[in-house]
């Protein structure tokens, strides 16, 4: 008996070309997708809690306060708030002095903006998102942060809100992120999804969740132009 296993093709150009059909909006995760700040975040968590960076990898995805709560379930709420405040303060100081959106990314976003509505849905708080994006903020039609929704990814609440606001259908949107929760987020909202390989998630990790395409570098999105 011959067993045939069907495996989705992840040829970048072929898959992205197919995804262009009916697409009117591109929605991005921020950290690890628009900007490569994962190592900065890991370093700060490691120094703050005196733990190796690899310890925090399994908890990445949700907002920093939830990450701390998940990583240290025995901490009191008061200490969680305190540690989160310290982490945010250190992170904002670090981001403020860096230009984390590369010029290549900015140039590609400008080209994509001529064809699509562009947006960001991030678990970073608003002031961090503004500090991170700096002059790139104007390239996006909307940026949703935790103050704009009640339930974090992979709950599709925030993405469904955008679908309704712009009077689009899920097939008109591609959601792009570097995290397993990002892929589940898009799928829960029934949009198309692109997974971006990052230091936390390899291609093999992402394939398990069956995104419509996988990219290694942001510049590969030029196939959508």
C-alpha positions in Angstrom: 0.0 0.0 0.0 1.4 3.4 -1.0 0.9 6.2 1.5 1.0 9.6 -0.1 1.6 12.6 2.2 0.7 16.0 0.8 3.0 18.8 2.0 2.3 22.4 1.3 4.9 24.0 -1.0 6.8 27.0 0.5 8.3 28.4 -2.7 8.4 32.1 -1.8 7.8 33.7 -5.2 5.1 31.2 -6.2 3.2 31.5 -2.9 3.4 35.3 -2.5 2.3 35.8 -6.2 -0.8 33.7 -5.4 -1.5 35.7 -2.2 -1.7 39.0 -4.1 -5.1 38.0 -5.6 -7.9 39.9 -3.8 -5.5 41.4 -1.2 -6.1 45.0 -0.3 -4.5 45.2 3.2 -1.2 44.1 4.8 -1.2 43.9 8.6 2.1 43.3 10.4 3.3 42.3 13.8 5.9 44.8 14.9 8.7 43.1 17.0 10.6 40.5 15.0 8.7 41.4 11.8 9.0 45.1 11.0 11.9 45.4 13.5 14.4 42.8 14.6 14.5 43.6 18.4 14.0 40.1 19.8 17.6 39.8 21.0 17.4 43.2 22.6 14.3 42.1 24.5 15.8 38.8 25.5 19.0 40.5 26.8 17.0 42.9 29.0 14.9 40.1 30.5 18.0 38.0 31.1 19.8 40.9 32.9 16.7 41.9 34.9 15.9 38.4 36.2 19.5 37.0 36.2 18.4 34.1 34.0 19.8 32.8 30.7 18.1 34.2 27.5 16.9 30.7 26.5 14.7 30.6 29.6 12.5 33.3 28.2 12.1 32.0 24.7 9.2 29.7 25.6 7.2 32.6 27.0 7.6 35.1 24.1 4.6 36.4 22.3 2.2 38.1 24.8 2.8 41.6 26.3 5.7 41.9 28.7 3.6 41.9 31.8 1.9 38.7 30.8 5.3 37.2 29.9 6.6 37.9 33.3 3.5 36.5 35.0 3.8 33.3 32.9 7.5 32.9 33.5 7.3 33.6 37.2 3.8 32.4 38.4 4.8 32.7 42.1 5.4 36.4 41.9 2.8 38.7 43.5 0.9 41.1 41.3 2.7 44.0 42.9 6.1 42.5 42.0 4.9 41.7 38.5 3.9 45.3 38.0 7.2 46.5 39.4 9.4 44.3 37.2 7.3 45.1 34.2 7.8 48.8 34.9 11.5 48.3 35.2 11.7 46.3 32.0 9.7 48.8 30.0 11.8 51.7 31.3 15.1 49.9 30.2 13.6 48.8 26.9 12.4 52.3 26.0 15.8 53.7 26.9 17.5 51.2 24.6 15.0 51.6 21.7 15.2 55.4 21.9 18.9 55.5 21.1 18.6 53.0 18.2 17.3 53.2 14.6 15.7 49.7 14.5 13.6 50.1 11.3 16.2 49.6 8.5 16.3 51.8 5.4 15.6 48.8 3.2 12.5 48.1 5.3 11.3 51.7 5.0 11.9 51.8 1.2 9.9 48.6 0.7 7.0 49.8 3.0 6.8 52.9 0.9 6.4 50.8 -2.3 3.8 48.5 -0.6 1.9 51.5 0.6 1.2 52.6 -3.0 -0.7 49.3 -3.5 -2.1 48.3 -0.1 -3.5 49.6 3.2 -0.8 49.0 5.8 -1.3 48.4 9.5 0.3 47.0 12.6 -1.2 45.1 15.5 1.3 44.7 18.3 1.5 43.6 21.9 3.9 46.5 22.6 2.3 49.4 24.5 1.6 52.6 22.5 4.6 54.7 23.7 7.0 51.8 22.9 5.5 51.4 19.4 5.9 55.1 18.7 9.5 55.1 20.0 10.3 52.0 17.9 8.8 53.1 14.6 9.9 56.7 14.9 9.6 58.4 11.4 8.2 55.1 9.9 5.0 55.6 11.9 3.6 57.7 9.1 3.8 54.8 6.7 1.0 52.9 8.4 -2.7 53.7 8.2 -3.3 52.3 11.7 -1.3 50.9 14.6 -3.2 48.9 17.2 -1.6 48.4 20.7 -3.1 46.8 23.8 -5.1 49.9 24.7 -7.1 49.3 21.5 -8.3 45.7 22.3 -9.3 43.5 25.3 -7.9 40.1 24.2 -4.3 39.6 22.9 -3.2 37.3 20.1 -4.1 34.7 19.1 -7.7 35.9 19.9 -8.8 37.6 16.6 -10.7 40.4 18.3 -8.3 43.2 17.1 -8.1 41.9 13.6 -11.8 41.4 13.3 -12.2 45.0 14.5 -10.1 46.2 11.5 -11.9 44.0 9.0 -15.2 45.6 10.2 -13.8 49.1 10.3 -12.4 49.0 6.7 -15.4 47.0 5.4 -13.2 44.2 4.0 -13.4 40.5 3.9 -10.8 38.2 5.5 -9.6 37.1 2.1 -8.6 40.8 1.4 -6.0 40.8 4.2 -2.6 39.2 4.8 -1.4 39.1 8.3 2.4 38.8 8.7 4.2 37.9 11.8 7.2 36.0 13.3 5.4 34.1 16.1 3.3 31.0 16.2 0.6 33.2 17.9 0.7 35.5 14.8 -0.1 32.6 12.5 -2.9 31.4 14.7 -4.1 35.0 15.0 -4.5 35.4 11.3 -6.1 32.0 10.9 -8.6 32.6 13.7 -9.7 35.7 11.8 -9.7 33.7 8.6 -7.2 36.0 6.8 -4.2 34.9 4.8 -1.0 34.5 6.8 2.7 34.8 6.2 5.2 33.6 8.8 8.6 35.3 9.1 11.5 33.2 10.4 13.1 34.8 13.5 15.6 33.9 16.2 12.8 32.3 18.2 11.1 30.3 15.4 12.6 28.3 12.6 11.0 27.4 9.4 10.1 23.9 10.8 8.4 25.5 13.8 6.3 27.7 11.6 5.4 25.0 9.0 3.5 23.1 11.7 0.9 25.8 11.8 0.5 25.9 8.0 0.8 29.6 7.1 0.1 30.5 3.4 3.8 31.4 3.0 7.0 31.7 4.9 9.7 34.3 4.5 13.2 34.5 5.9 13.7 38.2 5.3 11.3 41.2 5.2 12.7 42.2 1.7 11.1 39.0 0.3 7.7 40.8 0.5 8.7 42.7 -2.6 7.1 39.8 -4.5 3.7 41.4 -3.4 4.3 44.5 -5.4 
